[in-house]
Each structure stands twice: as structure tokens, then as C-alpha cells.
Amino acid sequence: MTPLRSRPARCRTAVLRRGAVLATVPVVLAALVGATGPTAAGGSGAGDPYFPLSGNGGYHVRHYDLTLRYDTSSRHLDGRAVLDSRATQDLSRFDLDLTGLKVTGVTVDGTRAAFRRDGQELVVTPRHTLRAGRDFRVTVTYDGTPKPVTDPDGSTDGWIPTDDGAFVAGEPQGAMTWFPANGHPKDKSSYDITITVPQGRTAVSNGVLLGQRTEHGRTTFRWRESRPMAAYLATATVGTFKVEQYTTADGIHVYNAVDPREASAAAPVLKQLPSVLAWASRLFGPYPFRSAGSIVDHAPDVGYALEAQTRPLYDSAPDLSTLVHESAHQWFGDSVSLTAWKDIWLNEGFATYAEWLYAEQHGGDSAQKTFDALYAHPASDHLWAFPPGDPGSGRNIFDTPVYARGAMTLHELRRAVGDPDFFRILRAWAAAHRDGHGTTAQFERLAGRISGKRLDGLFRVWLFTEGKPKDA
């Protein structure tokens, strides 16, 4: 039996550790438009009811070029962010998400722009209105001591200081603690991230390492993620790491960075990463990125892992289930992203069910046995506290029902349509929305179309009905 973890791993494996594109851009851009009118201001949020100020309206960031310098002794960060963007409406002003850092200058297309702070919003007023459809470049210089934000569930995310650097994990709103962003998952972009740190420290980010150089007692690392990525999946984790690099038989470049204090415990698990990715590729379709790997930090106060794109973050040596969970997120959550946080089960339910499938196919409990053990929990159990299809608030999005009951929904779907159609559905979902976004309604329609069955009752009961379902 696989017990419910005492606290969701926000792994955002909320299955607790140790026991516990662009093809869709036009749709996304339409959703990001804020107020309308010939000289309208962009919205101060992307319209998500759980995080009303997350993201911004009126423009899409196509590419971020971030240049950072971090001093691990003083914990001071100097930053320069260049955002290549496109207006989706006429813009007299627009917002960026940024908190806790001092802005020293803003330009739009090389011309100084007026700016002011309003809570987590950096409000920028360019000298001239930006017309709909126009490409423009915003450059922001800033500095300060970055600090994490506290989420509705009481956990922290963002730039989290450690004894040798920083653990940088942005879900759901922490990107704004270290760079100005259009911070909702609706807006996905490519990234260049350059990080300079004291010699002896390593700075790890997403995608491919383009190069590193050391001079005058500092080392600069240049990273590039060319596939579209939500801001919360970006990382710039800094620490004293042992680095391992190799290329898998499938041509995926792997970069692992491990804190020496976690190395012996992490080694046997990380050794299985190529086989886990190969297994997931057979089930879900081709791995969606050029690179992979892991960042295993020694950050005992963090309490979770996160599926940073191409390079998941672990606050300590992961177990195999957690590695499977975060690897599955590269398909479900990273490549296929959310359009609203209420659909978080599409990330966490899928990654949790991947754990069940891996166990089933590698000598562990069957998915049915895991399902039955969970369903045996009484109606009063927290597992049934709220329906996973709409958790009700940001406080609940990393809680047990999203993970476990979300996975149970997928198992019910599997039982209803049979294995051949079920795995066709998963592969079709990953392929159709690769580099883009998906919604629960779209997944329901896809499942019905592939299976030829009426599934609205199943999804209504398992995703949207209060209390313990009675038809298992």
C-alpha cells in the first residue's frame, strides 16, 4: 500500500518526500489582453482568481535575457533583464511582476520610461503608446537582497537563501522575487540566463549550458532554454555542487549538480534518470526538451522539490518516486502548461499517476491496489476535503486531493476506456499541447474523442463533486 503523505510534497511532488510553441500562443495572447481602447493600460494581472495579480495583460514576453550577479556572502543580487515582447493591444502603460528589489532604471526600445512601484507591480509608462502587434524591448536594471514570498499554504517560494547560495524555486509566484516577469503560466517564453557567482560556487539554470568562464575570482555561467517556459519554472540556483554531465542514448544532454552533503544518498537514484526518461518517453511520447538533469541541494528548510524545466530541483537527495514524479512533470506541467491554477490537477494528478504506473511496471503495487488503498479512506478523511478539478483557492493547490484524487481520476478513466485508449489519450495530450497550454475541458474532450465514450459523468464525479465519490 502506498500511504498518503502527511503533507503534500509540493514536489511540487506534493506527494511527500520520504514518506510521504508556440502553436498555442495566439490563444494565450488573446487571454492576456487587459483593458481595451486606443491608449489602454495593460491589466495588472492575467485574470487568475487564485492569484489575481500574477501575470499581466496587454503583452506577451517572447524572450527573457537575464544577466545576474550574486554575492553569496552579502546575499546581494544585481540584475539586468531584457524582455523582448509583443503588444497584444494598444498600450499606454503596462505592468511587470517584481517584488522586494530596487529598480534603478527602465527603458523601452532604448528610451527611458517612467516607472513606479505598486505592491508587487512594476508599472511602466513608455514615452509613446505601443500599438497592438508591435514588438518592443523592455530593459530593467535592479538590485537588492532577494527574499522568498510566502504562499497561501504557508510555504515559501522564490529566491530562498541557503548556507552556500540560494535555492530558486518559483511555483506558483516566486519568479517575481528575482526578475521582472509576466509571471502567470499563460505566458511562456524562451530564456537566456547568465549568472556570475564567487569562484568555487556553481550557478545552475534551465536548458543547455552554453559556457562558463572564471576570472577575477568569479565564475560566469551562461544558460539557454530555447523551448517555451513559464516563469515559475525558471531557476538560478547557486551552491557548492559536484557536477556530472553526459549524453543519454537518446541524445539528451544531462547536467546534474549535487551538493556534496547529499551526493552519496542521491547517486543511486540519479543513476536511474536515463532509464526513467526512456520509460516515460515510451508511455507519454518523446521527451520534450534537449536537456535534462537534476539539482540536488542541501536545503532542509525548504520542504519540497520542484519540476524546474529540464532540471528539477530537490531540497535533498530524492527517492525514486520523487524522481519519477518530477520527470513526468517535464511532459505534464512544463511542456503542457496550465492556463489557470484551478487546473493544477493536470500537473500534479498526472505526475502522481506516473508514480503509480512506474511502480506497477517495476515490481511494485499495481495502480489498482494503490487506488483501492486510497479509496478505503473514510469519507471524513482529508483526501475528500475538496474536489481536485477546482480546489477553491491558492491555499489548496498543493494539497493531497489534487495529487491523490487527481491520480484516482486518471485511474478511473483508465478503467473506463481500457489501457490501449488510455495510453493513446496521454500521448495525444502531450503531443497536441506540446510547448503550449491545456485545460481540463480540453482534456475531457480529447478523452471522449479518442475513446468514443461519454465521459462527462466520470469527470464530474471525480473532479468536481464534493466528498467521497460513491461509484468506484
RAHU-V693910 format. One record per residue. N is the residue number from 1. RES is the residue in one letter. SS is DSSP state (H for helix, E for strand, C for the rest). PHI is phi in whole degrees, 0 to 359 (NA if undefined). D_LAST is the distance of its C-alpha to the last C-alpha in Angstrom with 2 decimals. Layout:
((N & RES & SS & PHI & D_LAST) (N & RES & SS & PHI & D_LAST))
//
This chain:
((1 & M & C & NA & 17.80) (2 & T & C & 256 & 18.24) (3 & P & C & 287 & 18.75) (4 & L & C & 296 & 18.48) (5 & R & C & 288 & 21.99) (6 & S & C & 292 & 24.03) (7 & R & C & 206 & 24.87) (8 & P & C & 300 & 23.59) (9 & A & E & 287 & 25.98) (10 & R & E & 37 & 26.91) (11 & C & C & 282 & 27.42) (12 & R & C & 334 & 27.30) (13 & T & E & 279 & 25.15) (14 & A & C & 303 & 23.82) (15 & V & C & 274 & 22.22) (16 & L & C & 296 & 25.06) (17 & R & H & 302 & 27.79) (18 & R & H & 48 & 28.72) (19 & G & H & 114 & 25.84) (20 & A & C & 308 & 24.35) (21 & V & C & NA & 38.00) (22 & L & C & 339 & 39.01) (23 & A & C & 299 & 37.75) (24 & T & C & 261 & 35.71) (25 & V & H & 301 & 38.53) (26 & P & H & 304 & 39.80) (27 & V & H & 295 & 36.51) (28 & V & H & 296 & 36.39) (29 & L & H & 298 & 40.05) (30 & A & H & 299 & 39.58) (31 & A & H & 290 & 36.93) (32 & L & H & 277 & 39.32) (33 & V & C & 296 & 42.17) (34 & G & C & 264 & 43.19) (35 & A & C & 295 & 45.83) (36 & T & C & 246 & 47.91) (37 & G & C & 129 & 51.61) (38 & P & C & 296 & 54.64) (39 & T & C & 227 & 54.86) (40 & A & C & 283 & 51.42) (41 & A & E & 276 & 50.03) (42 & G & C & 291 & 46.83) (43 & G & C & 295 & 43.91) (44 & S & C & 277 & 43.48) (45 & G & C & 206 & 39.76) (46 & A & C & 268 & 37.38) (47 & G & C & 90 & 35.53) (48 & D & C & 276 & 32.46) (49 & P & C & 294 & 31.53) (50 & Y & C & 283 & 30.31) (51 & F & C & 225 & 33.61) (52 & P & C & 301 & 36.11) (53 & L & C & 261 & 39.04) (54 & S & C & 283 & 37.36) (55 & G & C & 78 & 38.95) (56 & N & C & 209 & 41.66) (57 & G & C & 256 & 42.49) (58 & G & C & 99 & 45.21) (59 & Y & E & 201 & 45.32) (60 & H & E & 234 & 43.53) (61 & V & E & 274 & 44.55) (62 & R & E & 276 & 45.05) (63 & H & E & 206 & 46.30) (64 & Y & E & 252 & 46.88) (65 & D & E & 239 & 49.85) (66 & L & E & 252 & 49.72) (67 & T & E & 240 & 52.65) (68 & L & E & 237 & 52.13) (69 & R & E & 224 & 54.37) (70 & Y & E & 236 & 52.97) (71 & D & E & 260 & 55.08) (72 & T & C & 288 & 53.07) (73 & S & C & 280 & 55.74) (74 & S & C & 274 & 56.11) (75 & R & C & 62 & 52.57) (76 & H & E & 265 & 54.22) (77 & L & E & 243 & 52.76) (78 & D & E & 251 & 54.88) (79 & G & E & 222 & 53.10) (80 & R & E & 224 & 53.93) (81 & A & E & 243 & 51.24) (82 & V & E & 245 & 52.02) (83 & L & E & 247 & 49.45) (84 & D & E & 272 & 50.03) (85 & S & E & 228 & 48.41) (86 & R & E & 226 & 48.41) (87 & A & E & 287 & 48.73) (88 & T & C & 258 & 46.21) (89 & Q & C & 201 & 48.38) (90 & D & C & 295 & 51.89) (91 & L & E & 235 & 51.93) (92 & S & C & 272 & 54.54) (93 & R & E & 201 & 52.59) (94 & F & E & 207 & 49.28) (95 & D & E & 249 & 47.30) (96 & L & E & 234 & 46.13) (97 & D & E & 276 & 43.79) (98 & L & C & 198 & 45.88) (99 & T & C & 224 & 46.11) (100 & G & C & 80 & 48.46) (101 & L & C & 239 & 50.98) (102 & K & E & 273 & 54.43) (103 & V & E & 271 & 55.02) (104 & T & E & 254 & 58.57) (105 & G & E & 182 & 58.70) (106 & V & E & 222 & 56.92) (107 & T & E & 233 & 58.22) (108 & V & E & 237 & 56.98) (109 & D & C & 53 & 58.53) (110 & G & C & 82 & 61.06) (111 & T & E & 253 & 62.26) (112 & R & E & 303 & 61.77) (113 & A & C & 243 & 59.21) (114 & A & E & 286 & 58.96) (115 & F & E & 209 & 56.00) (116 & R & E & 211 & 54.77) (117 & R & E & 258 & 51.97) (118 & D & E & 216 & 49.54) (119 & G & C & 65 & 46.98) (120 & Q & C & 275 & 44.83) (121 & E & E & 261 & 46.40) (122 & L & E & 260 & 49.44) (123 & V & E & 264 & 50.96) (124 & V & E & 248 & 53.21) (125 & T & E & 241 & 55.84) (126 & P & C & 290 & 57.51) (127 & R & C & 295 & 61.12) (128 & H & C & 231 & 60.27) (129 & T & C & 300 & 57.29) (130 & L & E & 269 & 54.97) (131 & R & C & 280 & 54.40) (132 & A & C & 305 & 51.08) (133 & G & C & 89 & 50.58) (134 & R & C & 277 & 53.04) (135 & D & E & 277 & 52.43) (136 & F & E & 213 & 53.61) (137 & R & E & 240 & 53.81) (138 & V & E & 250 & 53.25) (139 & T & E & 240 & 54.69) (140 & V & E & 237 & 53.95) (141 & T & E & 253 & 55.76) (142 & Y & E & 200 & 54.50) (143 & D & E & 198 & 54.64) (144 & G & E & 142 & 53.74) (145 & T & C & 256 & 51.55) (146 & P & C & 292 & 47.92) (147 & K & C & 228 & 45.44) (148 & P & C & 289 & 41.65) (149 & V & E & 256 & 39.77) (150 & T & E & 263 & 37.41) (151 & D & C & 275 & 34.00) (152 & P & C & 302 & 32.12) (153 & D & C & 272 & 30.02) (154 & G & C & 93 & 33.34) (155 & S & C & 277 & 33.46) (156 & T & E & 244 & 36.31) (157 & D & E & 212 & 36.63) (158 & G & E & 112 & 39.54) (159 & W & E & 273 & 42.74) (160 & I & E & 255 & 42.19) (161 & P & E & 296 & 45.41) (162 & T & E & 234 & 45.46) (163 & D & C & 289 & 48.36) (164 & D & C & 230 & 49.39) (165 & G & E & 167 & 48.20) (166 & A & E & 201 & 45.05) (167 & F & E & 257 & 41.31) (168 & V & E & 248 & 40.53) (169 & A & E & 228 & 36.88) (170 & G & C & 258 & 36.36) (171 & E & C & 272 & 32.73) (172 & P & C & 263 & 32.35) (173 & Q & C & 225 & 35.96) (174 & G & H & 277 & 38.29) (175 & A & H & 304 & 40.13) (176 & M & H & 292 & 42.51) (177 & T & H & 280 & 43.79) (178 & W & C & 223 & 45.68) (179 & F & C & 204 & 46.31) (180 & P & C & 288 & 46.56) (181 & A & E & 215 & 43.56) (182 & N & C & 267 & 41.65) (183 & G & C & 272 & 38.76) (184 & H & C & 266 & 35.61) (185 & P & C & 303 & 33.37) (186 & K & C & 302 & 34.33) (187 & D & C & 255 & 37.71) (188 & K & E & 246 & 37.88) (189 & S & E & 213 & 41.20) (190 & S & E & 271 & 43.05) (191 & Y & E & 221 & 44.75) (192 & D & E & 243 & 47.91) (193 & I & E & 231 & 47.96) (194 & T & E & 248 & 51.17) (195 & I & E & 229 & 51.27) (196 & T & E & 251 & 54.40) (197 & V & E & 223 & 54.14) (198 & P & E & 301 & 56.60) (199 & Q & C & 305 & 57.59) (200 & G & C & 102 & 55.46) (201 & R & C & 262 & 52.26) (202 & T & E & 241 & 49.80) (203 & A & E & 248 & 48.07) (204 & V & E & 242 & 44.87) (205 & S & C & 227 & 43.24) (206 & N & C & 267 & 41.15) (207 & G & C & 80 & 42.00) (208 & V & E & 255 & 45.19) (209 & L & E & 282 & 48.04) (210 & L & E & 279 & 51.11) (211 & G & E & 168 & 53.57) (212 & Q & E & 212 & 54.82) (213 & R & E & 213 & 58.30) (214 & T & E & 239 & 59.95) (215 & E & E & 201 & 63.13) (216 & H & C & 54 & 64.80) (217 & G & C & 80 & 62.29) (218 & R & E & 225 & 59.20) (219 & T & E & 241 & 56.69) (220 & T & E & 249 & 55.17) (221 & F & E & 245 & 51.94) (222 & R & E & 244 & 51.15) (223 & W & E & 241 & 47.57) (224 & R & E & 221 & 46.26) (225 & E & E & 245 & 42.78) (226 & S & E & 272 & 43.43) (227 & R & E & 276 & 39.87) (228 & P & E & 302 & 38.55) (229 & M & E & 219 & 37.14) (230 & A & E & 290 & 35.84) (231 & A & H & 301 & 38.20) (232 & Y & H & 292 & 35.71) (233 & L & H & 269 & 35.38) (234 & A & C & 283 & 39.14) (235 & T & C & 220 & 40.60) (236 & A & C & 215 & 44.13) (237 & T & E & 290 & 43.51) (238 & V & E & 237 & 46.76) (239 & G & E & 185 & 47.50) (240 & T & C & 266 & 49.28) (241 & F & E & 237 & 47.28) (242 & K & E & 271 & 47.72) (243 & V & E & 251 & 47.09) (244 & E & E & 233 & 45.94) (245 & Q & E & 228 & 46.04) (246 & Y & E & 197 & 45.36) (247 & T & E & 242 & 44.11) (248 & T & C & 285 & 41.22) (249 & A & C & 299 & 41.62) (250 & D & C & 271 & 39.85) (251 & G & C & 84 & 42.51) (252 & I & C & 271 & 40.53) (253 & H & E & 278 & 42.84) (254 & V & E & 253 & 41.39) (255 & Y & E & 230 & 42.88) (256 & N & E & 252 & 41.77) (257 & A & E & 237 & 43.39) (258 & V & E & 230 & 42.89) (259 & D & E & 298 & 44.48) (260 & P & H & 305 & 46.60) (261 & R & H & 290 & 45.09) (262 & E & H & 250 & 41.68) (263 & A & H & 297 & 43.03) (264 & S & H & 293 & 42.72) (265 & A & H & 286 & 39.10) (266 & A & H & 280 & 38.13) (267 & A & H & 306 & 40.00) (268 & P & H & 294 & 37.70) (269 & V & H & 281 & 34.67) (270 & L & H & 298 & 36.61) (271 & K & C & 300 & 38.00) (272 & Q & C & 269 & 34.60) (273 & L & H & 303 & 34.35) (274 & P & H & 302 & 35.80) (275 & S & H & 289 & 33.42) (276 & V & H & 294 & 30.40) (277 & L & H & 295 & 31.70) (278 & A & H & 295 & 32.38) (279 & W & H & 299 & 28.88) (280 & A & H & 296 & 27.36) (281 & S & H & 295 & 29.90) (282 & R & H & 293 & 28.79) (283 & L & H & 277 & 25.17) (284 & F & H & 253 & 25.81) (285 & G & C & 107 & 29.35) (286 & P & C & 305 & 32.75) (287 & Y & C & 305 & 33.17) (288 & P & C & 278 & 34.13) (289 & F & C & 229 & 37.14) (290 & R & C & 276 & 40.47) (291 & S & E & 229 & 40.14) (292 & A & E & 209 & 37.77) (293 & G & E & 143 & 38.16) (294 & S & E & 208 & 37.51) (295 & I & E & 240 & 39.23) (296 & V & E & 252 & 38.90) (297 & D & C & 261 & 40.73) (298 & H & C & 248 & 41.57) (299 & A & C & 226 & 40.28) (300 & P & C & 296 & 38.90) (301 & D & C & 273 & 38.72) (302 & V & C & 284 & 36.38) (303 & G & C & 89 & 33.11) (304 & Y & C & 202 & 31.15) (305 & A & C & 245 & 31.39) (306 & L & E & 216 & 31.46) (307 & E & C & 277 & 31.09) (308 & A & C & 313 & 34.63) (309 & Q & C & 299 & 35.15) (310 & T & C & 73 & 36.37) (311 & R & C & 211 & 36.96) (312 & P & E & 304 & 34.22) (313 & L & E & 256 & 35.55) (314 & Y & E & 234 & 34.83) (315 & D & C & 281 & 36.39) (316 & S & C & 197 & 36.87) (317 & A & C & 302 & 36.20) (318 & P & C & 278 & 32.55) (319 & D & C & 272 & 30.38) (320 & L & H & 294 & 29.00) (321 & S & H & 298 & 25.46) (322 & T & H & 293 & 27.15) (323 & L & H & 298 & 29.39) (324 & V & H & 298 & 26.54) (325 & H & H & 301 & 24.84) (326 & E & H & 292 & 28.12) (327 & S & H & 293 & 29.02) (328 & A & H & 298 & 25.86) (329 & H & H & 299 & 26.82) (330 & Q & C & 298 & 29.98) (331 & W & C & 276 & 27.99) (332 & F & E & 252 & 25.31) (333 & G & C & 132 & 27.18) (334 & D & C & 264 & 30.75) (335 & S & C & 294 & 31.42) (336 & V & E & 261 & 28.75) (337 & S & E & 253 & 29.19) (338 & L & E & 282 & 27.86) (339 & T & C & 254 & 29.57) (340 & A & C & 207 & 28.20) (341 & W & H & 293 & 26.94) (342 & K & H & 294 & 23.99) (343 & D & H & 271 & 22.54) (344 & I & C & 302 & 22.74) (345 & W & H & 299 & 19.14) (346 & L & H & 296 & 20.69) (347 & N & H & 273 & 22.84) (348 & E & H & 280 & 20.99) (349 & G & H & 296 & 17.42) (350 & F & H & 293 & 19.07) (351 & A & H & 294 & 21.46) (352 & T & H & 293 & 18.92) (353 & Y & H & 293 & 16.88) (354 & A & H & 300 & 20.34) (355 & E & H & 301 & 20.75) (356 & W & H & 297 & 17.71) (357 & L & H & 296 & 19.11) (358 & Y & H & 297 & 22.56) (359 & A & H & 299 & 21.65) (360 & E & H & 301 & 19.88) (361 & Q & H & 267 & 23.01) (362 & H & C & 229 & 25.51) (363 & G & C & 85 & 24.88) (364 & G & C & 263 & 22.31) (365 & D & C & 297 & 18.74) (366 & S & C & 291 & 16.45) (367 & A & H & 299 & 14.00) (368 & Q & H & 295 & 11.24) (369 & K & H & 295 & 12.98) (370 & T & H & 296 & 13.29) (371 & F & H & 302 & 9.65) (372 & D & H & 299 & 9.03) (373 & A & H & 296 & 12.13) (374 & L & H & 289 & 11.20) (375 & Y & H & 296 & 7.95) (376 & A & C & 290 & 10.47) (377 & H & C & 297 & 12.60) (378 & P & C & 295 & 13.42) (379 & A & C & 300 & 13.07) (380 & S & C & 278 & 16.71) (381 & D & C & 291 & 16.34) (382 & H & H & 297 & 17.79) (383 & L & H & 307 & 14.76) (384 & W & H & 256 & 13.59) (385 & A & C & 294 & 17.25) (386 & F & C & 202 & 17.17) (387 & P & C & 283 & 15.30) (388 & P & H & 287 & 16.32) (389 & G & H & 290 & 17.54) (390 & D & H & 203 & 20.41) (391 & P & C & 298 & 20.96) (392 & G & C & 101 & 23.84) (393 & S & C & 192 & 26.71) (394 & G & H & 297 & 28.26) (395 & R & H & 296 & 27.74) (396 & N & H & 259 & 23.98) (397 & I & C & 290 & 23.91) (398 & F & C & 245 & 24.04) (399 & D & C & 262 & 21.77) (400 & T & H & 309 & 18.71) (401 & P & H & 302 & 16.01) (402 & V & H & 297 & 17.73) (403 & Y & H & 283 & 17.66) (404 & A & H & 284 & 14.56) (405 & R & H & 290 & 12.03) (406 & G & H & 299 & 14.07) (407 & A & H & 295 & 13.55) (408 & M & H & 297 & 9.78) (409 & T & H & 300 & 10.24) (410 & L & H & 295 & 12.47) (411 & H & H & 292 & 10.35) (412 & E & H & 298 & 7.79) (413 & L & H & 298 & 11.23) (414 & R & H & 301 & 12.56) (415 & R & H & 294 & 10.21) (416 & A & H & 286 & 10.95) (417 & V & H & 253 & 14.66) (418 & G & C & 88 & 15.58) (419 & D & H & 302 & 17.66) (420 & P & H & 303 & 20.94) (421 & D & H & 289 & 19.87) (422 & F & H & 299 & 17.69) (423 & F & H & 287 & 20.75) (424 & R & H & 295 & 23.01) (425 & I & H & 298 & 21.19) (426 & L & H & 298 & 21.67) (427 & R & H & 293 & 25.28) (428 & A & H & 293 & 26.03) (429 & W & H & 298 & 24.81) (430 & A & H & 295 & 27.07) (431 & A & H & 284 & 29.92) (432 & A & H & 292 & 29.93) (433 & H & C & 247 & 29.94) (434 & R & C & 305 & 32.01) (435 & D & C & 67 & 34.45) (436 & G & C & 232 & 32.99) (437 & H & E & 222 & 30.15) (438 & G & E & 211 & 26.79) (439 & T & C & 236 & 24.57) (440 & T & H & 301 & 20.91) (441 & A & H & 299 & 22.05) (442 & Q & H & 294 & 23.87) (443 & F & H & 295 & 20.98) (444 & E & H & 301 & 18.84) (445 & R & H & 296 & 21.89) (446 & L & H & 298 & 22.49) (447 & A & H & 298 & 19.06) (448 & G & H & 293 & 19.50) (449 & R & H & 293 & 23.05) (450 & I & H & 289 & 22.55) (451 & S & H & 276 & 19.69) (452 & G & C & 71 & 21.18) (453 & K & C & 243 & 17.85) (454 & R & C & 280 & 16.94) (455 & L & C & 241 & 14.42) (456 & D & H & 297 & 15.43) (457 & G & H & 294 & 12.54) (458 & L & H & 299 & 10.03) (459 & F & H & 293 & 12.57) (460 & R & H & 298 & 13.35) (461 & V & H & 292 & 10.06) (462 & W & H & 276 & 9.56) (463 & L & H & 258 & 13.32) (464 & F & H & 233 & 15.08) (465 & T & C & 263 & 13.45) (466 & E & C & 294 & 14.73) (467 & G & C & 82 & 12.93) (468 & K & C & 287 & 9.58) (469 & P & C & 301 & 6.82) (470 & K & C & 253 & 5.97) (471 & D & C & 246 & 3.82) (472 & A & C & 290 & 0.00))
//
